[in-house]
Amino acid sequence: MTQRLCQFLILFVTATLCTANTAPQYPTQDSNAQTSQMRNHVTITGCLTKSPQDDFVLVDQRGIHNLIYPSDKFDLDSYVGQSVTLIGDRSAIPSTDTGTARPMPHFKVAELRQASGKCGK
């Protein structure tokens, strides 16, 4: 019985040591950042407009009105009236635009691209 217990302990310790010496395979920081960015960001396309309250709004391809956060990185005024694709983060809980009382998710722009298509009135 003691011999079997010793054999079991030797196998257990050996397996533990082998597992402990194996370095985990983590993705590199660059690939991890790209994966995280692709997973979390939302892409929306539509006409960028500006409300009378000076808020930027984009009605996306699904008809959702998005309240766009002003950005130091992009001059949003220069894209008003144009079709654009925005990549960034959309709030989970919509806020209410005081002008229309329509729930509008906030959208924080990480990337802006000019899109094809026309903005009509």
ROMARKOL-446661 format. One record per residue (C-alpha): x, y, z. Coordinates in steps of 0.001 Angstrom, whole numbers, plus 500000, padded with zeros to 6 digits. Example, Ala and Ser with C-alpha at 12.3 -4.5 7.8 and 13.67 -1.06 7.14 Angstrom:
BEGIN
[r [512300; 495500; 507800]];
[r [513670; 498940; 507140]];
# end
This chain:
BEGIN
[r [500000; 500000; 500000]];
[r [502837; 502386; 500863]];
[r [504513; 501617; 497550]];
[r [501343; 502577; 495605]];
[r [501011; 505787; 497610]];
[r [504611; 506682; 496788]];
[r [504052; 505949; 493102]];
[r [500928; 508147; 493119]];
[r [502793; 510998; 494833]];
[r [505686; 510742; 492365]];
[r [503276; 510893; 489413]];
[r [501350; 513782; 490968]];
[r [504490; 515822; 491723]];
[r [505948; 515120; 488262]];
[r [502734; 516208; 486534]];
[r [502579; 519350; 488684]];
[r [506180; 520288; 487907]];
[r [505733; 519698; 484185]];
[r [502652; 521891; 484133]];
[r [504344; 524642; 486169]];
[r [507339; 524783; 483801]];
[r [505225; 525219; 480701]];
[r [505035; 528928; 479840]];
[r [501556; 530063; 478872]];
[r [501175; 531280; 475304]];
[r [499855; 534837; 475361]];
[r [499265; 536884; 472243]];
[r [501651; 539758; 471691]];
[r [500574; 543178; 472860]];
[r [499966; 544422; 469295]];
[r [497806; 541469; 468291]];
[r [495959; 541642; 471607]];
[r [495225; 545362; 471084]];
[r [493961; 544735; 467550]];
[r [491736; 541862; 468701]];
[r [490392; 543940; 471564]];
[r [489779; 546903; 469267]];
[r [487949; 544828; 466662]];
[r [485861; 543144; 469332]];
[r [484753; 546295; 471169]];
[r [484370; 548914; 468463]];
[r [481213; 549482; 466458]];
[r [481168; 550729; 462867]];
[r [478362; 553018; 461752]];
[r [477825; 554759; 458426]];
[r [475482; 557597; 457594]];
[r [475126; 561346; 457158]];
[r [476691; 563507; 459825]];
[r [474455; 566410; 460836]];
[r [474539; 569093; 463489]];
[r [471499; 569895; 465623]];
[r [470356; 573421; 466540]];
[r [471888; 572705; 469985]];
[r [475290; 572199; 468256]];
[r [475257; 568432; 468868]];
[r [476630; 566133; 466170]];
[r [474182; 563421; 465114]];
[r [474576; 560496; 462732]];
[r [471628; 558364; 461667]];
[r [473239; 555021; 460925]];
[r [472340; 552328; 458397]];
[r [469846; 550794; 460859]];
[r [468061; 554082; 461458]];
[r [469551; 554612; 464918]];
[r [470187; 558240; 465799]];
[r [473640; 558458; 467408]];
[r [474771; 561467; 469426]];
[r [478428; 561887; 468468]];
[r [480858; 563105; 471129]];
[r [482938; 566065; 469931]];
[r [486491; 564957; 469216]];
[r [489842; 566705; 469533]];
[r [491211; 564198; 467038]];
[r [488735; 564993; 464233]];
[r [487224; 568258; 462998]];
[r [483638; 566998; 462863]];
[r [482366; 570379; 461575]];
[r [484206; 569783; 458300]];
[r [482225; 566529; 457760]];
[r [478721; 567890; 458489]];
[r [476406; 567106; 455570]];
[r [478661; 564322; 454306]];
[r [478363; 560559; 454381]];
[r [480936; 559153; 456817]];
[r [481879; 555891; 458452]];
[r [482652; 556164; 462140]];
[r [484422; 553485; 464142]];
[r [484304; 553733; 467902]];
[r [482337; 552969; 471028]];
[r [478573; 553268; 471428]];
[r [477022; 553686; 474858]];
[r [474948; 550789; 476105]];
[r [472255; 552949; 477682]];
[r [470735; 555553; 475381]];
[r [470454; 559091; 476626]];
[r [467597; 561384; 475653]];
[r [468155; 564235; 473233]];
[r [466292; 567197; 474717]];
[r [465336; 568546; 471288]];
[r [463444; 565468; 470096]];
[r [462954; 563407; 473272]];
[r [464235; 560453; 471215]];
[r [466577; 558022; 472992]];
[r [470002; 558404; 471410]];
[r [473083; 556343; 472208]];
[r [476288; 558319; 472577]];
[r [479086; 557453; 470182]];
[r [482777; 558128; 470850]];
[r [484755; 558259; 467591]];
[r [488075; 556398; 467391]];
[r [488358; 556518; 463591]];
[r [486599; 558532; 460894]];
[r [486468; 557750; 457166]];
[r [484690; 559504; 454355]];
[r [482058; 557134; 452914]];
[r [480572; 556901; 449486]];
[r [476995; 557948; 449047]];
[r [475074; 561161; 449209]];
[r [473304; 562884; 452025]];
[r [469797; 563906; 451082]];
[r [467351; 566139; 452783]];
# end
